[in-house]
């Protein structure tokens, strides 16, 4: 599935705006378990396809959490830039911290 088709699908059903059911950590851990099951083999085609589809859904959930985190960081960084002094100096620069 391409990124453009995923993004278009999110816009039509509004799922992207809603918070995912699972936490990022829960989805990541379950995705790791799905990958291990698929890699171990011994599954029927039907079972493999069902696991693959579950893995795709879990990966999408993880991506939604990561996109949300990126957006929050971008807002925080913009707010921090707005607090810069006239010479672009911030209190964190004065204290020697990188952020």
Protein Blocks (a to p, Z undefined) as FASTA:
>chain_A
ZZklmmmmmmmnommmpccfbdfklmmmmmmmmmmmmmngoiafklmmmmmmmmmmmmmm
mmmmmmmmmmmmmmmmmmmmmmpcfkopafklmnopaZZ
